[in-house]
């Protein structure tokens, strides 16, 4: 059975000070050349026999400098690397034992990376990463996990009849439950500000996970629930309505919604080959899924603790996965990611949520691992 480690993370306050460490560079190309390295959830099921996982001969991580990699991930967030969650085929592709560690929020992932408990955070939200870096943490963005717009949003109680035109009036004084310091929180604040809602009038309740938000929404304790993944889908199925669609948030507000692959700088400096192997293996599983979504979606759903993958990976698909080459381009790590972090943290400053921003986040983006993975 696949190893899943539960780390008890004490969720810090949104803007608690975080200590950093001395920046350590990494000679990725040299390391790779030397190694020649190419919660409550359902129990994961075995991947189907016809799943076309990357062949063992193509494993990018043979002979890595580390035997075990602790990887943070989100349950009920179906991504292609989970095809190899239970049958160890992702381990084989990376060339190391993967300990999958479930988390409820991106802020907790940052805390665990700072504590040395997590080596790679897969699909961490950009906002909690930026907030932690803004507080002095020595973490690095090394890739893009998944791009999405509709899979992370706020649902209002259908009985309120909220529209874009009446939101400023109807939502005045509303009770809103949202995670703290992540992209969901950022999208909520940006959307409310765009619609003219008096944010100071809102009763904003922080939450530690989507299950709590869903329960509060279904019981009528809150007017608006903000979440991602399966809990958002369940709120909509329970009669909730979107105030703005993800597409509207992109076109009208300019919010780009995506998750990153992040690491402690020290892990990258010591084990660059492992980071490169992880990025390569992830792309291989993305390609395996894209070649046969129907054949792979069942295994992904089971590993994610979901009955099915819903619109995340089926129907009008919400998820997209940039290639390694695309991630190096100007739309991603080549410029936009650092710019987005600056904009997001400045939004929190402007809204009085935090005192200041470091301004330039380019130092927290490291493209060397992608460059090695594509060379």
N, C-alpha and C positions, 0 to 999 in steps of 0.2 A: 504494500500500500504506500502511496506517495507520502513523503514526509511533509507535514504542515506544522510549523512551529508557531505557537501562540506567544507573542511577546506582550507583556503587560506594559503599555505605554501610558504614562501620566500625561494627559493632554494639558499643555501649558496654556496660559492665557494668550490670546491672539497676538499680542505685541510684547510678550515677555522678552527680556534681553537674552540673546543666545551667544555663547562664547565661540570664537573662531580659533583656528590653528594656523600656524605659519604655512603660507602657500608653498606647495611642492610641485614642481613641474614633472612631466613624464616624457621619456623618449620612447614614444609608442612604436614607431617603426622599428627601432632596434630590438625591443622586446619581442615583437611579433616575428621578426626575422630569426631571432635566436631560437624561438620555440617552434617555428614553422607551424603555427597554429591556424590552420585554416580558420459569537457570532453565531449565528444559527443558520446552518445551511445544509443542503442535502449532501449525502456522501457522494464523492466523485465516482463515476463509473469508468470501467475500462474503456480506452479508446477503441473504436471499431477496428476490426482487423484490416479493412480496406483503406484505412487512413494512410495517405501517402506522406508520411513524415520523411524528413531528409534522411538519405541513406547514411549508414554509419561510416562508410568510406569517405563521405563528404563532411564529416564532423569537423567544424572549424576550430575546436578547442583542444585537440589531442595534445597531451604533454603540457598542460597549463601550469603556471606557477602557484596555483591554489587548487586544492582538492574539492572544497565546498564553497558555495556562494549562497549567502543569505539574501533572498530577493523579496522585497515587499510588493504586495499586489492587493487589488480590491476584489472581494467577492461580489457576485452579481454584476460583474463588469466583464462581459465575454470578449476575450481577445484570442487570436489564433494560436499564440504560444501555449495556451491551455489545452490544445490538442494533445500535447505531450506531457500533460500534468501528471496523470496517474500511471502511465505505462513507462515513464522514464525516458521517452524518446527525445524530449527536450534536453534532458541531462546529457544524453548521448551526443546530441548535436552541438552542445556547448563544450562538452569534454570535461564536465565537473558535476558533482552532486549539487542539485538545486534544492535548497530548503525554502519552500514557498511560505511566506509569513503574511497572513491576512491583516489588513488594517482598516480602520473606519474612516480615516481622513488623512489628507496630505500633510497636515501639520504634525501628526504623530509619526509619519514616515521621516520627516526632517529630524525630529527628536531622536528617533532610533538610529538614524545615520550618524548624527552627532555623538551619540553614546557608543558607537562602534558595534551596534547590534545588527545593522543592515548594511550590506555592501552595495546593492543596487536597488533603487526604487523604480519599479516599472509602472508607468501610467500615473505618476504623481502629477497633481494639478500644478500649473505654473504659478498661481498666486501664492499658495503656502510656501513653495520653494522660494519665490522672490521675497516674501516676508521674512523668512528665516535668514536669507542672505543679507537682507537689509539690516538685520540685527547682528550681523557679524559672523555668521556661520561660513565655514570653508567647504562649500558644496559646489558641484559642477553639473550643468546640463550637458549631457553627452549625446542625446538623440531625441527624436519625437516618437512617442508610442502610438498615439491615435489622435486623429482630428475628428471633431464632432461639433454639432451646433444644437441639434434637437434633443440630445441625450442628457442634457443638464439644464434645468430650468425651474421656474416657480409655477405652481398650480394654485389657483384661487378656488375657494368653495364655489361650486356652480350656482348656489342660491344667491350669491352676491351680485351676479350679473355684471362682472367687471369687464370693461372694454378699454381700449386705448383712450377713447374720448372722455370716459367718466372716471378713470382710475384715480385722478387727483382728488376727487370728491369721495368716491366710494371707499378708497383705501385709507383715508385720513383716520388715524388712530387705530389702524388694523393691527392684529397680532400676527407676527410673521416668525416662523421657525426656520432657521438656516444654519448650516455649519459656519464656523468662524474662520476667517482668514484664508478661504480657498476660493476657487474660481466661481463656485456657486454663490458665495457671499458677494464677490465682486460683481457678478452679473446682476444679482438682486439690487444692490445699491445703485449700479449704473442705470438699470431699467427704471427704478423708482424715480431717480433724479431726472431722467429723460422724460418721463410721463408727468412730471410736475408734482409728484407726491411729496408732501412734507415729511422728510425722513425722520426729523426730530419727533414727529407725532407717533411714529410706529413703535409698537411694543415688540422689540426684536428679541427672540428667545434663541440662544445658542443651543446646538444639539451635537451629540456625539456620534450620530449615525442616521442613515436613512430609515431604519426600522422605527426609531423614536419619532421621527417626523411623520411617517406614515400613520403610526398609531394615533398621534395627536390630531392629524388631519381627519382620519376616519371617525374619531370620537367627537369632532366638532370643536375641539379646544382651541384650534388656531384658524385664522382666516386664510392664510397663505402658507403653503409649505414649499420650501425650496430644497431640491435634492437632485440626485443623479441616479442613473441605472434603474434597477428594478423597482425601487421605491417611488420614483417619479412616475413610471408606467402605472403602478398600482394606484397612485393618487388620481391619475386621469381616469382610470377604470372605475374609481369610486365616485365619479361625478365631478371631479375637478376640471377646471378649464385654464388653459394657458392665457396669461395676460398679454404676452407677446410671444410669437414663435421664435425659434432659434434663428431661422432665416431672417426675420425682421430685425433681430438684435444684431446680426452681422451687417445687414444692409443699412439700417437706420442709425444704429449706435456705433457700429464699427468694432464690435466685440468678436475677436477670434478665439474660438474655444478649442483647446487641444491639451493633451497631457504629454508629459516629457519622460525621458529616461534620465535619472539623476544618480549621482554617486558622491560619497565623501571624497574630497580631493586626495586624501591620504591613500584610500583604496586604489584609486586610479594610478597614483604614483608607484605603488608597490606591485600592482597586478594589472597593468595595462592590457596584457594579453587576454585576461579574463573578460574585461570590459568589451574588447573588440570581438571576442568569440561570442559573447552574449548578443551583441548587436547583429552579428552575422546570422546566428541561429534564429533570432527573432524574425529577420527578413525571410529566411527560408520557410518558416512556419506561416508567415503572412502570404507567401507565394503558394504554399500548399493549400491553404484555405481558399485563396482566390481561384485556384484551378478547380476546386470542387466544394463550393460552400454547402450545398445540400448534404453531401456525404460527411462533412466535418462538423456541421453545426450541432449535431446531437452530442458529440463528445465535449464540445466547448460549453454547451449549456449545462451538462452534468457537472463538469469541473467548476463551473461558475456558481453552482447551487441554484440554477434556474430551471424552470420547466421547459423553456425554449429560449432561443436567443432573441425573439421578437424582432423589432425593427433595427436593433443594433447591427445585426449581420444578415437579415433576411428582409424580403419585401422592399419597401422604399428605404434602403439601407442608410443608417445614421453614421456608421463608422467608416472612416477611410484611413489608409495606412501609407504615408509617404515612403518612397523607397530611400535607401541609404544615400543615393546620389541626390535625390530631391531634398533630403534633409540638410544637405550641405549648401543648398542654394539660398538666394536672398530672401525667399519667403519664409525660411525657417532659421537654422542656426547661423546662416550667413548674414544676418542682420535683424530680421523681424523679431526673433525671440527676445533679444536684449531690449529692443524698443518697446515691446509689449510689457515687459517687466517694469520698465521705467514708467510707462503710462498707468499701469495698474496701481503701483505703489503711490504714485502722485495722486491718483483718484482718492485713495484712502487719506492722504494728507489733506487734500482739498475739502473732504467731507468731515474732517476733524477726527478721523478714526485713529490716526497715528501722528506723531509730532513731526517727523522729518523723513526724507528719503536720501539714499546715497547718490541718487541721480543716474549714475552710469553703471549698468549691470553687465556690460560686455565682458568683464573679468570673470564672471560666473558661467560663461559659455565656453566650452572647450571642444573644438571641432577635430582635435587630433585623432580621437578614437574612430570617428567616422571616416576620416581621411585614410587611416590605416586599414579600415574594413573594406574600403573601396579600391585600395591599391592592388 
